[in-house]
Amino acid sequence: MSPREPAPVTPGTATDARAGQPHRATAWPEARAAAVRAGVSARAGRAPLGVPLGRALGQVLAEPLLALTDLPPFDTSAMDGWAVSGPGPWTVREDGAVLAGQTSAEVSAAGEAVRIATGARVPTGTTAVVRTEHSRTEQSGTDAAATLLHALREVVPGQDIRPRGQECRSGDELLPSGTTVTPAVLGLAAAAGYDELPVPSRPRVEILVLGDELLTAGLPHEGLIRDALGPMLGPWLTALGADVLATRRIGDDAEELYAAVTGSTADLVVTTGGTAAGPVDHVHGVLDKAGATLLVDGVKVRPGHPMLLARLDAEPAPDRPVRHLVGLPGNPLAAVSGLLTLAEPLLTALATPGTEGGTTPPPPRAAVQDEVHGHPYDTRLVPVVRRGGRAVPLRYNGPAMLRGIAAADGLAVVPPGGARSGQELHILDLPWPTEAGAVPAQGACFT
């Protein structure tokens, strides 16, 4: 097991719910930390993807950005003016100006000056650049065909010359891995000689929606219900930066589930339902048969406590990155809870260098406007909408309900025992723009 890999669940630490034993779930913060470590372990050995500069904006650097050349690559004029050699006054050379992008002429002897443009390569033998506005010219008294240049201010050797390597030398680290590619980063990369940037390849995800009772169209009837997770999870995971290979619907069939899990080429398999101990809950049995290692088996969070995280490969193969499975509960809001507790931090760590320590920045905080009742022992995730800098808890926050999260800006992390009005809570933001300010018609939740 990699030293960065989360410790697997061991007997006595999290007992087997399938055998009717008490189930000691993982605390919510520890479960998220385990997901981050799983993502870090899965990232090892993944080759970065070279992306042209024009398509790299908003991504992160998979490797440090090293200078491919000195910057500037040669001594450069910092101003429009005159390249002079030795003390003045100087005789102006009449063989043209030195322009940017041209091979520079040599100042052959002390006492000579040549016109130079900003950014042009400074001629060999140049002592300094004299700005146009700090100089004057006149005809020579001894040679009417010659023009003399006079400096109006003291000339200091090296003035207005950007020396080679002033900004960096070839091989210097310009930016660390994990840096977000902004327009300024694109400009720096181009100046340093890059045509493309190394960014992490998008994590590949496959979604397996389980359940014989799910409909893909029409109204619920005769014990059948609409599949709410199939249409939701793919776009949600895409918004988290994943490349969703497929969303497959599988009935309550253990053999079909085993074939789908073991045959998947995805970095992360996400299943819905089947993680508890019911008669058709096959996820644990399939993981056992596949030789997977349970890293998180249940989380102390409501809704969503039957969620799980497993490493699918018994041993990492040198030619294949480590693969994982996140088992989401079947209830819709419980599945969202599992998505943000386990899948989101794993995918973030998998795609973002700089999380080697197994931690990610904590979620932002906001004061909750109203009292929020909590679970006696577990963390609770409650949909909220922001209003006036505060988080307003919403109704319709039961495990099977999506009405609250559909109107929310995020999920408040409510500690065991609840939160009083005005207490600051962490807020798990949703991975898409939301409209802040208005409270939906469903109103706030005071219960």
Secondary structure as GFF3:
##gff-version 3
##sequence-region A 1 447
A	DSSP	three_ten_helix	17	19	.	.	.	ID=ss1
A	DSSP	beta_strand	26	27	.	.	.	ID=ss2
A	DSSP	alpha_helix	28	43	.	.	.	ID=ss3
A	DSSP	beta_strand	49	52	.	.	.	ID=ss4
A	DSSP	three_ten_helix	53	55	.	.	.	ID=ss5
A	DSSP	beta_strand	65	66	.	.	.	ID=ss6
A	DSSP	beta_strand	76	77	.	.	.	ID=ss7
A	DSSP	beta_strand	81	84	.	.	.	ID=ss8
A	DSSP	beta_strand	90	92	.	.	.	ID=ss9
A	DSSP	beta_strand	112	116	.	.	.	ID=ss10
A	DSSP	beta_strand	128	131	.	.	.	ID=ss11
A	DSSP	three_ten_helix	132	134	.	.	.	ID=ss12
A	DSSP	beta_strand	135	139	.	.	.	ID=ss13
A	DSSP	beta_strand	147	151	.	.	.	ID=ss14
A	DSSP	beta_strand	161	162	.	.	.	ID=ss15
A	DSSP	beta_strand	173	175	.	.	.	ID=ss16
A	DSSP	alpha_helix	183	191	.	.	.	ID=ss17
A	DSSP	beta_strand	196	199	.	.	.	ID=ss18
A	DSSP	beta_strand	204	210	.	.	.	ID=ss19
A	DSSP	beta_strand	214	215	.	.	.	ID=ss20
A	DSSP	beta_strand	225	226	.	.	.	ID=ss21
A	DSSP	alpha_helix	229	239	.	.	.	ID=ss22
A	DSSP	beta_strand	243	250	.	.	.	ID=ss23
A	DSSP	alpha_helix	254	263	.	.	.	ID=ss24
A	DSSP	beta_strand	268	272	.	.	.	ID=ss25
A	DSSP	alpha_helix	283	289	.	.	.	ID=ss26
A	DSSP	beta_strand	293	297	.	.	.	ID=ss27
A	DSSP	beta_strand	299	302	.	.	.	ID=ss28
A	DSSP	beta_strand	308	311	.	.	.	ID=ss29
A	DSSP	beta_strand	324	328	.	.	.	ID=ss30
A	DSSP	alpha_helix	332	338	.	.	.	ID=ss31
A	DSSP	pi_helix	339	343	.	.	.	ID=ss32
A	DSSP	alpha_helix	344	351	.	.	.	ID=ss33
A	DSSP	beta_strand	365	368	.	.	.	ID=ss34
A	DSSP	beta_strand	379	387	.	.	.	ID=ss35
A	DSSP	beta_strand	390	393	.	.	.	ID=ss36
A	DSSP	alpha_helix	403	406	.	.	.	ID=ss37
A	DSSP	beta_strand	410	414	.	.	.	ID=ss38
A	DSSP	beta_strand	424	429	.	.	.	ID=ss39
###
